[in-house]
Amino acid sequence: MEPVTLTTDRLLLRTVGPQDTDAVYAICQDPEIQRWTTIPSPYLPEHARGFTEQMAPDGWANGSMFTFGVFLPTGELTGMLGITMRSLGTGEIGFWGAKEHRGNGYVTEAALAVSRWAFTRMSVDRVEWRAEVGNAASRAVAERAGFTVEGVLRSSLNNKGVLRDCWVGSLLPSDLGLPSTAPYVPGKG
């Protein structure tokens, strides 16, 4: 699939490429991003190159991962967001925000825009969010974007060789007033 570009009131969401390598490298020096995400630590220039020049383009090409840089109209990278396809109709969202841009709602805005795109253009019926228990910033973004936190999965997230418990949540098309590709009948408890 060819990469798409999305816009919101404040943001430009597009895939990343070689022109973004230096910005990705610089932002990923943040200890919080290295602590809470599965990026390598220490994060080296070759990791940024591999991400912008191979991993992101390959994900779009084979339909396995749809990566969007979160850019201001000035062209400044404020964050990264991706949806990785986990099974038919289910994608998992992951994101990080640049330290100097946290608290502005950019990642929340991007998560909503990309989820809406996945529901309306990619036949996705469930976007899952997972984060290590304790990653309050990620949980706050997910909740502000409308995700329902569904519980804790024990020993479900491998971060740098250590299994950790993680929160899991979901966003459904109906949460955004959109139709699903198939009828959904919630359980009656």
N, C-alpha and C positions, 0 to 999 in steps of 0.2 A: 504494500500500500504506500502511496505517496504521502509524505507528511502534510498535515493541514496546519493552518494558522487560525487561531481564534482571537477574538478581541472582547474585552469587557469595557465598562465605562472608564477604567483607569489603566488597563493592562493590555499588553500584546503577548499572546501565548504562542510560541513557535518552537519547533525542534531546535536543538543545539548542533553546532558544527565546529570546525577548527577555529573559527573566529571567536568562539566563546571559551576556548580552552583556558586561557589565562584567568578569566573571571571565575570559572568553575574551580580552578586550582586555588585561587586566593580565598574564595568563600569557604571552601572545604578545609581550610586550616583551622577553622573554628573548633575548639575542643568539644563543644556541645553537639555539633553535627557529627563529629567522629565518635562521640560517646553513644548517641542514641540511634544512629543509622548503621547500616551494614557496609558503609564505604570502608575501604582499607584505612588503617591507622598504623603508622603515619601515612598521610595522603601525599603521594609524590607526583611530580609533573607527568610522569608516564601514566599514572592512573587517570588523570584529567584527560590526557590525549586519548587513551583507550576508550573513555566514556564518550567524549564528543565526536571522535572520528570513527569509532567502530560500534560500540554497544548501542548508542542511541540510533544511528542510522540503520543498523542491522535489525533492531527491534521493529522499526517502522516497515522495513523491507519484508520481513517474514511474518508480520502481524502478531508478534508475541508481546511487544512492549511499546507503548506510545508515550514518548517523553516530550514534555513541554518545558522550555525555559519560561520563567515568569519575568517579563520585561516591563519596565516603565516606558512611556512614550519617548523618553530621551535615549532609550537603548540600554539603560543600565539593568543588569541582571539582579533580580531581587530574590529569586528562589528557583526551585526545580520541582517538577511534579511529573509523575508518570503513572500510567495504568498498565499493569502487567496482567495479561490474560491467564487465568488460573484453570478455568474449565469453560465449557460451552455456556455462554451467557453470563459469566462471572469474571470480573476484573478486580484486581487488588490495587488500591491507590497508595502511593507513597509520596512523600514530599519533604522538603526542607526549605527554610527561609534564611536569607542572609541576616546576620546579627543586626546590622544597622537598619534593617527594614522591618524587623519584628514589631508586632503591635499595631501595624497599619491595616491589617486585614487582607493583605495581598494574597497570601496562600489560601485563605478561606475563599476569597473571590475566585481564584483560579480553580480550586477544587470543585466548586459549584459549576463553573463553566465547562470544565473538562468532563465532569460526571454527566451533565446535560448532553454534551456531545456524544458520550459513550452510549447513553440511553437512546438518543434519537438517530444516530448515524452508524452505530456499531452493533446493534441488536443485543446490547448488554442489559440484563434485567436485575443485576445486583452488583453494586460496587462495594467491596469489602475494604475496611481499614483495619490495620493491625499496628500496634505499637507496644513496645516493652512496658510492662507495668511500671509506673513511675514517671513515664514521659508525659508529664502534665501539659506541656506546650502542644504536643501533637494531639492529645485528647481534646484540648480546648479548640483547636482548629476543626477537628472532626465534628465536635458537637455544634459549633457555630455554623458549620456547613449543613447541618441537619442529620448527620449520621446518628443512628440509634446504637448505643453501646450495648452489646448483647451479652458480654461476660468476659471471663478470663479463660484462656487456653493454657493449661499447664505445660511447661517444657516444649513450647511450640515455636519459639523464635530462636534461631541460631545466630548469635552476633559474635563474630570473630572467634568461633570455636566454643562458645559457651551457650548452653541451652538456657533460655529464660522464659518466664511466664509472659504472656502478652494479652493485652486487651484486644477484643475484636468487636467491630461494629459494622453496620451496613447502611447503605443508602439505596433506596428502591425508586424506580421511576415514579410510583405513586406519591412518594414523599415530595416530589417536585411538581405534582399535578400532571404527570405524563403517563401515557398508557404503557403497559408491558407488552412484550411480544406474545405472551400467553396469559390466560387468566390467573389471578392470584387469589387463593382463598386462605386467609390467616387461620391458624389453629385456634381452637376455642378453650385452650388452657386446661 
